[in-house]
Amino acid sequence: MGLDRKHCTPEDVVKLKHETRTTLSHAGLAKKVEFLGFSQQGAFGGVRWKTLDKQMYGVPFYLKKRQF
């Protein structure tokens, strides 16, 4: 994905989750990113993952109201 060590942002984590279609949660994926050294320890504390996901990719289809 072209990420440099220590420069991974929360947006990169959300993008990684969508592109790989992983079942791992955003927080779990962020912990893996920190463990592997792609970000500084504690860099993702306080991130609202679902809000960021909705901002980047919109509301998921299963949360949209149906119109008949």
Buried (B, 14 or more C-beta within 10 A) or exposed (E): EEBEEEEBBBEBBBBBBEEEEEEEEBEEBBEEBBEEEBBEEEBBEEBEBEEBBBEEEEEEEEEEEEEE
